[in-house]
């Protein structure tokens, strides 16, 4: 559902509507990848679109990688903030005697966090160099676990076309990841 916004000009409204139609599905998948919860992802996506509306003048054409990357950054930051807020509010354990609430500490150690973040950032940077039509099927399949049939339905494509795009995206990513990550990414071929 398109959020109701008030814009100064019809051009701004049109630009926002175009961005919403173009980025809505992908933004949801990015937020869901981080939050692992549909309701939280929808809330984060809504907040991301509000932020985009406030900063609409910072993007040029909607149908370009720069604008797409800008929106993905907004979604990522909004989702991470929502995740932090959700984790702080999560009640894991109640001490019956003192009625104390404690938060679960399931976070990885600092070394593991850095390694994961570096690998994730390298992969995300490589994926962002791909054309949007290759990014979407690849992320839906490997980041969100969708089948090719589900991806085809979500993106309005044929299953065959989804398979081809995923294959081409992987063929473009493999050399980049090997170059950037060395042996760590050499095993990523399927």
N, C-alpha and C positions, 0 to 999 in steps of 0.2 A: 504494500500500500504506500503510495507516494505521500510523504509528509506535506502538510499544508504550510506553505512559506509565503511571506510577503516580500516581493522584490520591487526595486525602484523602477525597473524598466521591463518591457516585454522580452527584450533580448536576454536579460538575466534569468528570467523565468524559463525561457526556452532552453537556455544553456544548462540550467539546473535539471530540467526535465530530461534533457538528452543524457546528462551525466547519470541521472538516476536509472534510466532505462539501460544504459550501457554497463554500468558498474554494480547494479543491485545484486545480481546473482553471485558474481565473483566476490564482491565485498562480504556477502553472507558466508561464503565458503572460507574466506580468510579468517573472519571472526570466529567461525565455528572450529576451525583448525586450532586456534589458540584457546578457546574457551571450553570446547567439548560439550556444549550445551546449547540447544537451539534457541531457547528463550533468551539466554544471556547474549547470544550472538545477534539476535534480532535487536535487542536493546543497544548493543554496541554499534551496530550498523546504523540505527536511527541517529545515535549521537554523532557518528562519523559524518552522516549526511548533513546534520545541522552545522557541524564544523565546516564542511565543504561549502555550504551556503554562505556562511560568514566570510569565507576566504575565496569566493568564486572568482574574484578579480586576479588571483594568483595563478590561474591556469588559463592557457590559451585555448587551442582546439581540444575538444573532448576526445576525439578519436586519434590520440597520439600516445606514445609510450610515456612521455614526460608527465602528462596529466594522469594517466593510469597509475604510474608509480607514486605520484603525489597522493592520490586517493588511497592506494594500498597502504602508504605510510600512515595516513590518518586512521584507517581502519585498524592497522596493527597497534598503534599507540592507544587508541580508544579501547581495544580489546584487552590489551595488557593492563591498562588501568582498571578495567572492570574485573579482570581476573584477580588483581591484587585486592581490590575492595571485597570481592566475593570470598577470597581466602581469609581475610581478616574477620569476616562475619561468620565464617563457618564454625559451628560448635561441634567439637569432636568427642569430648569426654566431659562428664559431669561428676564431680566429687560429691557424693551424697552427704557427707558430714559438713563440708564447708560450702556447698553449692557453688563451686568454682568452675568456670568455663575455661577450657584450655584449647588452644589451637594446635592442630596437627602439624608436626614438623617433618614433612616428607620431602623437603627440598634436597636436591643433590648437593654434594660438597662443592667448594669453590672451583677445584680443578675440573671436575666433571661439567660444571656449569659453563666454564670458559670453553672447553672443548666442544660441547654441544652447540654453544652459541656461535663459535667460529665456523663449524661445519654448516650449521643452518644458514648463517649469513652468506657463506660462499655459495651454497646451493641456491639460495634465494636471489643472490646477485646474478648468478648464471641464468636462472630462469627468467629474470627480468629483462635480459638481453634478447629473449625470444619475442617474436610477434605475439600479440594478445591471443590470436586464434590458436597458438600452440600452448600458451601458458595455461589457459583454462582447462582443457582436457587433462593435461599432465598433472596439475594440482588436484583436480577432482579425483583422479584415479589413485595417485600415490599419497597425497596428503590426507584425503578424506575417505579413501577406501571404496569409492563408488565403482560399480561395474561399468563396462563400456556401454551397455544398454541404458543404464541409468544416466550416464553422461550424455548420451545421444538425446535422450528425452529432455533432460534439463536444458541443453543448449540448442535444441531444435535441429539436430543433425542426424545423419544416418550412422549406424554402428560402424559401418565400413569406413566412413569419413573420420570418425573418432579414432579408430585404430590407426589409420594412416597418420593422422596428426600427432598422436602419441609417439608412434615410431619415429617420425621425422624430428620431433622435439628431442627425443632421447639421442638420436644420431647427432644432433647439433650440440647437445649438452655434454656428451661423453668426452670429446676432446678438450672442451673448456674445463671441465672438472678435473680431468687428469692433469692438465697444465697447472691449475690453481692449487689442487690438493694433493698432487703426487699420488703415491700408492694408496692413500686412504680412499680415494674415489675410483681407483682403477677397477674395483670389484663391482661397480654399479651397473654393469651391463646385464641385460636380461635376455 
